[in-house]
Amino acid sequence: MEQERNRPQMMVEEGRVFQVNGPMEHCVPLPDGPPSPRVVVVEESPSPVVRVQQDPPLPEMYGPPEPEMQYHQPEVRKMQAIRNDRVKIMKRPNGDYAPKDISGKKPNGESERIHPYDLVEPMQYLFVRIVKVRGLNPSTESPFVKVRTSSHYLRSKPASYRPNEPNDSPEWNQVFALGYSKTDATGATLEISVWDSPTEQFLGGVCFDLSDVPIRDSPDSPLAPQWYRLEGGAAEQNSGSVSGDVQLSVWIGTQSDDAFPEAWSSDAPYVAHTRSKVYQSPKLWYLRVTVMEAQDLNLTPNLPPLTTPEIRVKVQLGFQSQRTRRGSMNHHSMSFHWHEDLLFVAGEPLEDSMVLLVEDRTTKEAALLGHVVIPLTSIEQRIDDRHVPAKWFPLEGGSYCGRVHLRLCLEGGYHVLDEAAHVCSDFRPTAKSLWKPAVGILELGILGARGLLPMKSKGPGKGSTDAYCVAKYGKKWVRTRTVTDSFDPRWNEQYTWQVYDPCTVLTVGVFDNWRMFADVSEEKPDCRIGKVRIRVSTLESNKIYTSSYPLLVLTRTGLKKMGEIELAVRFASPSFLPDMCAVYGQPLLPKMHYIRPLGVAQQEALRGAATKMVAQWLARSEPPMGHEVVRYMLDADSHAWSMRKSKANWFRIVAVLAWAVGLAKWLDDIRRWKNPVTTVLLHILYLVLVWYPDLIVPTGFLYVVLIGIWYFRFRPKIPAGMDTRLSQAESVDPDELDEEFDTMPSSKPPDMVRVRYDRLRMLAARVQTVLGDFATQGERVQALVSWRDPRATKLFIGVCFVIAVILYSVPPKMVAVALGFYYLRHPMFRNPMPPASLNFFRRLPSLSDRLM
């Protein structure tokens, strides 16, 4: 298959033959053709880019070869003017980067649950559990076990001994998982042997016929280990006596077996980094520090006349640090006032302490006037906006240094954002008492990947990829096992999550494992291969979606397809019951976000701290999850400046306004009588509405219902993945990519240009966000009848139908009066929370979660 993928293809055009080694823009004429420029095919895009065919050597460490973009539009036009017959303008199809439905590979298309692992293909494994050995020669120092079949060979870890136990009873408690096939098992045997580590002396072994090994199906209980006599050992050869007994169990199972996650199935140097694991994000709180005032400070003497001391308070929590503005001084009491809120992110377990420093920054060098250390466990927790009493804390620093008045609380009513808002997978508040019941279960089957590119070099001209997947939804992270040295790995692992809000996003990323070769003292980051995002609300209830998604990575040299990943997804929930419908009318974020909202810049800074805290927490797991993996999955750099993203948001706005432009063009065509039949029908409809104006509003709602029913034919059949055209990733200019991957602050000289350039980028990043938010609103309007969220579309069409029926049956004057009086109602009758219609609109899906 690897040879099939790398085999060059041929393309014939006007009597000339071209060799195609990749995408269409990499075509190069073969040497037997007439002399001509190397550039042949140019992609039709806003800024065409001509690429030169190269065959770069395989890199030693990271990533597949990256083609170079060498010529831009002026050079293209010059070449076209010289040899116009040598260049053909072609438009690359988007099909290579679009998700594909592969449900035909699985017999079940729609739901009836068969077994807990019905989304993936069952993979049989031969499980061997080695428990311990007894009766060995006491002189044996460090025995180990070898497990061998016709196609597998694995070696156990060194044995361990219990305290106060004899040396003839070493233990392992280790499980091996070997690939198993019925065709290969005919007449095959399993050999389990015990060896002495220092001398490599054979101590005895046991053989099993694979045709006699029992099969265990979940949810059967684990197979009990048994004692087997070791045969053929040194003691038996010399004295005719047995050399001991080994306690083990052997069975055939699938990846749903309880022993599979901890089983050894790889010969990697650090096999712990290759196993499948489930991680949990830490429980995060917002720490609100309200600095009220400070009294009895030891101020710097001999200040110049009319000079007010500049006293500031600095608060530190771990790696987070914030400073208040300059305090206002009360000359009568000689106290300083701030009344300023500082917010931090705190993670459980609340073992850290908050450090508060009072500084005198009147002179160039700041003078420390005192400090106070407050453990987080002593701070009060609240889940609403009730009043928290302030306390006086004495400042430390030698003798009496004064005191500071603080109001401290841990906010449990907020949701601590650790991922970008448009791809958020959870909106629950920190306090568990505020959680609402789950509305369904999200099931993900990670089937495998196809056509992955080599990510590391194994030797001259030979590459390899050791791929694993990471899926993140809510607080739960899952990591599949690593399939070593395979460009077409098959994982077939299935995971489930509780869904509390369908308007959330599941993220699946693929990475190349480098830590399986690195010692603990070393740090080799895993290389990203690509990721896919799926919005849960776009899934029909209780339907299985089996799709193949392209794995795309944007690098400094352009967009690269790294392969494809095959996923099976199902959202199991009650089909359109009142509980599910009620979710669409509820606020997206917890109540505290609306009662005491956080600023955009403040929330973004807190998100950066939360992301770093989650990365540090997962790095302390065993095996650790890399910092680069967490940042990539959480889109830590999603708000960084990018000309490409700004263009993408602009074209999203243009696409939204295209509806209005199309309507204006249609009306202009009607006025110009380009279609006489349509114009006559519109005249009749206009006369009817003029004579019966009561029908205008209900007819409009009825027309929306008809549009929604009409678009049902064009509803998405599979969940959408990354959209390269929407992301402007296919036609991006190399200079813009260089700017996008530039560091912050910029590394481009001179210094003055760097400062201005960074300031411009920060401003443009905010404009970019505003453009994205504006485009999101228009896309949500489109989502009302586009069936991207099937439940929302059904609900909207149903509400429109009810409104149409009511307006047909109720006199319009009564409706108009009721609406007017409701709009002008007294504030005492208003709810401070957003109305259900606005909550429903904010929950509608947009294309923001499909941007790269």
N, C-alpha and C positions, 0 to 999 in steps of 0.2 A: 504493500500500500504506500510505503514511503517512496518507492521508486515511481509509482503511478503519479504521486503528487508532484514530484520534482521533474517529471518528464516534460521537456519543452513541447509546445504546441506550434502548429503552423497556421498562417493566415495568408491568403492570396488576395491581391488587390491589383487590378489593371496589369496583369502579367508579371507582377513582382511578388516575391515570396518573402515573408517576414517571419521571424522567430519570436514567439511570445513566451516569456519566462514568468509572467506574473499578470498583474492587471493590465488593462488595455493601454495605459499610458506608458508602458515599459516596452513597447514594440520596437525592434531594431532590425534593419534589413540585414539579410544574410550576406556573406561575402561574395556569393556567386551573382548577385545583382549588379546593376550598373552603379558607378560611383555616385553617391548622393549624401546629403547630410544624414547624421545618425538619427535625428529626430524625425518621427514619422507620424505619430498620433498625438493630438492635443485634446485634452478634455475640455468640453464646452462648459464654462463656468464664469462667474463674475470676474475672476482674475486667473486666466489660464496659466498653468505652470507646465513647462516642458522639462522632462526628466531624461537623464542619460542612462542607458542601460549599463549596469556594472555587475560584476560578480565578486563581491567583497568576500574575504575569508571569514570563516566562522569565528565569532568572538570567543575569547577565552572565558569570560565570566558572564556578563549580563546581555540578555536580549538577542533577538535575531538581527540579521543585517539590516541596516537602514539605508534606503536609497537616498541619493542626494538630489536636491532641487537646485539646478544650476542656472536656468534661463527663465526670465519672466516675460511679461507681455510685449515689451518693446522688441526683445530679441525674436519672439515668435513672429511678430508682424514682419520683421526684416527677413526672416527665413521664408515666410510665405511670399513675400514680394520677389525674392530671388528664384525660388523653385516652388511655385504654387502647386504644381502637380505632384509634388512629393509629400505634401501635408494634407491629411484628411481630418476634418473636424468631426469628432465623435463625442457623443454624450454617454458617459458611463452609466449603465443601469444601476438602480439601487437594489436590485434583487440580491446581489452578493452580500449586502449588509443588512438585509431584512430577515426577521425571524421566519422560520418555516414550521409548518404543522407536520409532525411526524407521528400523529396518533395512529396511523395505519400500522405502525410497528407493534402496537399493543392491542390485544383483542378487545379490551374493555374500553369503549369510548365514553360512556357516561355511567355514572356512578352506581352501584350496588357494591358495597364493601365485601370483599372476599376474605381477606386476612389483614393483619396490621400493616403488612408491607405490600399492599396491592398496587402501589404506584410505581414500583421498580421491579426489575427482573430479578427473580431469585437466583442467587449465586451459591453454589454448593462449596463447602470447605470441609476439609478433614481436620478436626480439632483434636489436639493431643494435650492433655493436662498432666504435667509432671508434678507430683506432690512432694514425695520424699523417698529416701532409701534407708533401709535398715540392714544391719548385719554385715557391714563392710569391714574391711581390715582397718583397725584403729590407726594404722600408720598412714592411711590415706589423708593427704593434706587438704586439697581443694578439688573435689570431684566436680565434673560437669557432665551434661547429657547431650548426646547427638541424636537428632531426629532426621531420618533419611528415607526418601522414597525414590522412585525412578526419575523424578523431575525436580525434587526439592531437597535441600540440605540446610538445616538450621542448627545452631549451637546455643545452648542455654547460657544463662548468666552464671557466675560462680555461686556455689552452694553457701547456705548460711546455717548456723548452728544456734539452737536455743540455749539460753543459759542453764547451767546445771544439768545438761543432757550429755549422754555419751557421744564420743566423736564418730561413732559408727552409724549415726542417724542424721545425715545432712538433709536439708530441705531446700526446695526451689519455689513451689507454688506458682508455677508458670504455665501459661497456655500458649500453644502454637496453633496458627491457622494456616493450613496449606491448601492451595488451589486443588480442587478435586473435579474429576470428570469421569463419568461412568465408563466411557469407552477406554480411557487409559487405565482404569482400575481392574480390568479383567486380568487375572493372573498376577497382579502386582502385589507387592508386600510392603509393609511399614517396618522399619528397623529402628529400635530405640536402644541406645547403648550408653553405658556409663564409663567414664574415663577419668583417670587421675591427671590433674592439670600439670603439675611440675614435670612428671615423667612421661606423659602421654601414654600411660599404660592402660590397656583395655581391662575393665573390671567385670564386665558381663553385659548381656543384652537380652532383648525380647523381640520377637518377630510376630507380626500380625498379617493375616491375609485380608486385604482390603475388601474382598467380597463378603467377609463375615462381620465387618464393622457395623454396629447398629446405627440407625438413622433417628435423630432427635428432631422433632418438630415443635416449635413454640405453640402454646405456652407450657409444654412439658417441663417438669422440674429437672434440675441439672442431674446428669448421670453420676452416680456414686463411684468414686475411685476404688480400685481393687488392688490387692497385692499380687504381684507376679514374681515368680522365681527367675533370678538372673542366671542365664545360661552362658557357658563358654568363657567364663572369667578365668583369671590367672589362678585363683585358689582351686577351681575345679580341675584345671589342667595339671596342677602339681600334686594335689592331695586327693582329688576325686570328690571333694565336698563343694557345696554351693557357696558362692561368694556373697550372697545377700538377696534381699527382696526389694522390689521397686513398687511404689504405690502410684498408680496412674489410671487415667480413663481415656478412652478413645471413642469418638463418635463422629458422625457426619451430620452437619447442620448448614444453615444459611447465615446471611449477614444479620438476620433478626435474632440470632442466638445471643443470650445474655453475655457469653464469654467473648464475643467478637470484638467489642471496643478495646479490651485490654489484651487481646491476643497479639503475639509477635508474628508478623507476616512479612518482614523485611530483613535484609542483611545490612541495613545502613549502620554506620558506626555508632550513631546515637538514635536507636530505634524509637525512643520515647517521642521524638519529634515527628514520627510518621503515623501515629495512631489517631483514630477519630476521637474527638473530645467535644464536650458541651461546656460552654463557659457562661458565666452570669456577670453582667455589668454591675458595678457597685451601686448601692442606693445613695443617691445624691440629694443634698439639701442646699437651699439658698440660705446663707448666713447674712442676716441684716444687722449691720452695726450703725446705730444712730448716735453720732457724736454730739452731745448736747453742749457741755461747757466744761471748763477747767478752772480751778481756783487754787490760790496760794502757791503759784509757780515761782521758782527761784529764777527771776529774770536776770539778764545780763546787766550789770551796773554800768554807770558812766556812759549812757547813751547820749547822742547829740540832742540838743533841744528840739522839741516838736517832732520827735521821732517815735512813731508807734511801733512796738515790737511786732515782728512777723512770726506768729506762732502757728504752727501747723501740726496736725496729728497724722501719723503714719501707722497704718494697720497692716500686719502681715499674717498670712495664713498659708503655711507651706511655701510654695513657689509664687503665690499670689501676693501682690502688694499694691495698696492704694493710699493716696494722700489727700487730705481735705484741702479746701481752699484756705486762704488766710483768715484767721479768726478775728472777729470784731471785739474790741476791748471796751469794757465798762470801767471808766476811770474812777467811779465811786467805790466799787467793790474790788477793783483790780482783777477782774475775772475775764475770761475770754469765751465767746459764744460762737457756735458753728451751726447747730441744728441741721446736720447734713447726713444723708444716708449713704452708706457704703455697702455694696453687695459682694459676697464671695460664694464660691462653691465649696461645700464640705461633703466629704464622702464617709460612709460608714465602713468599718467601725470608727466612731468618733474618738480617735485616740490622739489627734493633734491638739495643739493649743494655739489660741490666737494671741499674738504679741502686738501691743499697742505702744507706740513711741510718741512722746511729745517733744517736738523739736523747735528750737529757736533759730530761725533762718534770717535773722536781721542782718547778720554779717555774711561774708562769702562762705565761710565754713559753718555748717550747721552745728549747733550745740544741743546735746541731748539733755533735756530737763527732767526726764523720768520715763519710766516704762511700767507696764503691767502685763502679766501673763495670765490668761484666762483659759482654762480647759474647756473644750467644746461640750464635754459631758455635763458641765454645770450650767449650760445655757438652756433657757426654756424653749420648748417647741410649741408651735401653734399651727392650726390648720385653717384658720380664717383670719379676718382682719380685726380681731378683738384687741383691746389695748393691753400692751405689755408694760408693766411698771419699770421705770428707769432706776438705776442703782449708782451709788457712788463707789468708785474704786480708788484706793490709795495708790499713788505712784511710788515705785521703788527706784532706788539709785543712791543708797547711802542713808543720810538722815532724812527727815521729813521733806518730801519734794512737792507736796500738794496732792490734789485729788482731781479725778476726772469723772464726769457724769455721763453715763452711757445707757442706752436702751438696746438690749441684745435679744435676738430671737432667731430660732431656726425655722424657716418657712417651709411647712409641709403641704401647703395648698397650691404651690406652683408645680408645673412640670419643668424639670431642669433639662433644657435642650442640650443634647450632645451631638446632634446631627443637623444638617441643613433643614430648614422648616419645610421646604417643598418636597423633601424625600423622607420626612419623619415617619418612623415606624411605631411610634407610641406617643400618646398625649395624656397618659394618666398622671395624676399628681403624685408627689412623693409619699404622702400619708396613705397607707393602705386602707384606712377606714373610709376614704373618699372614693375608692374604686367602685365602679359599677359592674354588674355581672357581664360575663363574656357573651358575645353575640354569635360566636362560631369558633371553628377550629381551622387553622391554615395548615395544610399538609404539603410538604415539598419532597419530591423524589429527585435526587441528583443522580441521573442515569450515567452520564459519562461525557466525554469530550471527543471531538474529531479534529484531525488535522492540525494539532498544535505545532507551533514552530519550535525548533531547538533553542533552548535557553542557556545551555552551557556546553562546553566542549569536553569530550571524553578522550580525545586523541586527534591525530591528524585527519582532518576531513570527516570526523564523526561527531555528531552532537547528540544531546539527550535532554529530556525534560522530565522532572520529577514533580508532577502536578498534584495539587490538592485544592479543595474548595472551602470557602468560608461563607456561611449564610448568616445574616443578621436580621432579626425582627424583634422589636421590643427590647427587653433586657437580656434576651437569650441569644447567644452566639453558638453556632455549631461549626465544627471543623471536621471534614472527612479525612479518611486515611490518605496517605501519600502513595500513589501508584508510581513506582520507580521505573525510570528509563522506558517511558512509553509516550508516543505521540497521540495515541488513541486510548486514553485510560478509561476504564469502566469502574465506577464507584458503586452504583446501585444502592445508595443509602437513603433512608427516608427519615424525616424529622417532622415534628408537629409543634405548633404554637397556639396559644390561646389568643383569640382576636377580640379586643375590646372596642375597636373602632375600625370599620371597614375602609375608611378613607386614609389608609396608611400604606406604606411601601415596603416591600420585601427586597433586600439587596443580596445578591449572590456574586461573589468574586472568586476568581481563579488565580492561583499563585504558584510559582516555581519554588520548591523547597531547597533552601541553602543551609538551613540550620541543622539538617540531618547529618551534615558533614562537619559541623563546627563544634568545637569544644565550648564549655561554658564560659571560659575566659575569652573566647573569640566572639565576634559579633558580625555575622554575615547576614545582611538583610535579605529577605525573600523578595523575589522579583515579581512584579505584577504582570498578569497575562490578560486580564480584562474583567469586566463585571457586567451584570445585568440587573435591572430594577423592574419590579412588577408591582403595580398598584393593585391592592386587594379588591377594591371596589369595582374594578373592571372585570372581575371574575364572576361568572354566573354561579349561583349557589348549587353545590353538590354536583358539579361537573368537572371532569378531569380534562386538563389541558396538557397535552404532551407536545412540546415544541423544541426546536433547535434555534439557539440564538447565537449570532456572531459575537466573538470576543474581540473588542476593538480597543486599541490604545493609541492615544495621541502623543506623539513625541516631537522633538524639535524639528524633525525632518518631514513630518506629516502624519497622516492617518495610516495605521497598519492593522490588518486583520490577523490576529494571532491564532485563530482557529474557531471552533464552534463548541458550544456546550448544550447538552440535551437535558431538559428539565421536565418534570411532571408536577403540576400544581393542581390543588383542589381546595376550594373554600367550602367546607362543610358547615352549613348553617340552616336554621329553619327558613323555608322558602317564603320570603316576603311576608313574614308575620308582623304584627303591630310593633313588637320590640325592635325589630330591624328598621322599620319605617321611622320609629321615634328617634333613632340615633341621628337621622339626617336633620332633625329639627333642633338638636342640642348644640350648645357652643362647642367649638372645636377644641379649645384649650380650657383648662380648669377655671373656676370662678374667679380666683385671685388675679388672674391675668387681666381681667376686665375691671375689677374693683380697684386694684392698685397696679396699673399696667407698668411694664418696664420699657425703657427707651430702646430704640433700635440699636444704637451704638452700644449701649450697656448690655443688651442681650447678646449681641455678637461677641463682645469681650468675654462674657460669662460662658458662652458656648465654647470658645477657645480653651478656657480653663477646664471645662467639663470634659472636652475631648482629650486633653492631656492627662487628666485624672483617670479616665477610663483606660487609656493606653498604659499608664503606669500600673493600674490594677491588673489588667490582663497579662502584663509582662511578668508579674509575680506568680502566675499560674504555672502548673507543670503538666505538659510542656508549655512554655510561654508562647503567647501570641505576639508577634512582632509589632513594634511601634509603627512601622511603615504600613503594615496590614490594617491596623486600626484606623489610621488617618485616611487611608484610601477608601475603606468601607464607610467611614463617617463623612466623607467629602469635606475634609477639614479646610481645603483651599477653594471651596466653591465660590466664595465672594471675592477672590482675588481678581485684580483687573485683567481683562482680556479683550482685545479688539474683536476677536472671533465671537465671544459671547455677546458683545454689544451688537454686532451685526446680526447674530441669531435672534436676539430679542427684537431688533428693528424689523426683521423680516416676519417675525411672529405678529407684530402689530400690523404690518402690511397685509398679512394673510387674513387677519381678523377684519380689517377695513375692506377687504375685497368683497365681502358680502354686501356692504352698502354700495360699493362701486358697481357690483353686478346688478343690484336692484335699480340703481339710477340708469344703467345702460338698458335694462329691460324696459323701464318706463319710457326712455327715449325712443326705443324701437317701437313701442306701442304708439307713441305720438307721431312717429314717422310712417306708420302704416306699412311697416315691413312685413308684417303677418296680418293680413286683413281679417282673417277669421278670429284671431285672438283680440284684435282691436274691437271688433263688433261685440264679442262676448263681454269685454270689459265695459263697453258702453252700456250694455244691458244691466250688468252688475252695478254700475255706478248709478243708474236711474233707480234701481231697486233700493239701494242704500240711501239715496236722497229722499225718496218717498217714504221709506221706513227706516229712519235713523236708529231706531231701537235695536236693529239687527247688527249694527256695526261692531260693537264690542263682543257679543257672543260669537259672531261669525269669525272675528279675529282669533278667539281662543279655539274655536273649532278648526280653523285653518292650521293653528299650531299643532293640534292633535293629529290632523292629517299629515303634516310634515313629519311628525315623530313616527307615525305608522309607516310612512313612505321610506324613511331612513332606516327602518328596521331591516330592510333588505341588505343594507350596506354596513350593518354593525360589524365590529371587529370579531373575527372568528378565533383569534388567539391573542393573548396579552402582548402588548407592544413592548419591544426592547428599546435599545438605543437607536436614535434616528440620526444618521450622519448628515443628511441634507438639512434637517432642522438645526443641527449643531454647527453648520457651516464648516464641517471638518474636512470635506472633500476638496474644497476650493480655497482653503486658507493659504495666505501668502507666507513664505518662509520668514520674512521679517516680522510679521505679526506673531508667528510661533516663537521666534526668538525673544520677542517682547513678553509673550505670555509665560515663557519658562525662565525669564530673567529673575534675578534675585530681588528681594526687597530689603534694604534699599538697592537701587540699581548698581550694577557693576560696570556701567559704561562711563568712560571719562567724557568731558572734564567734570570737576567737582560741582561747579555751579549748575551745569546742565543736569547733573544727577539729582540735585535737590529740587529743581523745578520740575523735572520729569516725574519724580516720586510724588510730588504734590498734585500734579495733574492726574496721575494714575489713581490716587486715593479719591479725588473728586469724581473722576470718571467711573470708578467702581460703584459709587452711590447712584450716579445717573443710570448705570447699567442695572442696578437692582430695581430702581423705579420703573424703568422700561419693562423689566421682566414682570413686575407686579401689574403694570397696566395691561400687558399682553395676557397675563393670567386671567384677569377679569373677563376679557373678551372671549378667551377660550372656554371659560366656564359657561358663558352664555351659549356657546356652540354645543357644549356637553349636555345641555338640557335635553336635546332631541337626537344626539348622535350615537346614543347607546354605548358610549365608552364606559359609563357606569350604569349597568342595566337596571339596578334597583332605583337609582335616582330618576332615570328616564321614565320608568313605569310609574313612579310616584308623581312625577311632574305631569305626565299625560293624564293620570287619574284626577289630579287636582284641577287641571284645566277643563277636563270633561265635566266635573262637578260644578265648576264655576260657570261653564257654558250653560248647563241645565238650569242653574239657579237664575242666571241672567235672562234666560228665555222665559222663565216662569214668573219672575218677580218684576214688578214695574221698575223701569230704570231710574225714575226719580227717587224712589225709596232707596235704591242701592247707592245712588250718588250722595244723598243726604247722609246715609249711614257711614259711607266712606269718609266724607268730609268731616263729620262730627268725630269719628274715630281718630282722624289725623290731627284734629285740633283739641283733643281731650286734654284735661288738666294734668300737670306733671305728677300730681299725687296718685293718679291712676296709671302711671307709667312704670314699667319694670326696668330697673337699671341694666338688666342683662339684654343682650342682642335679641331681636325678634326671631321667631322660628324661620321666617322666610330668608333672612340674612344668614342665619346659621346653615340653612340648606344650601344657599348659594356658595358659601365659603367651603363647603364640603365637596363641591363638584370637582372632578378631576380636570387638570390642565395638562399642557404639554411640558411643564417645567420639570417634571420628574423623568422626562426622556432626553433632557439635554445632557451632553457630555461635559 
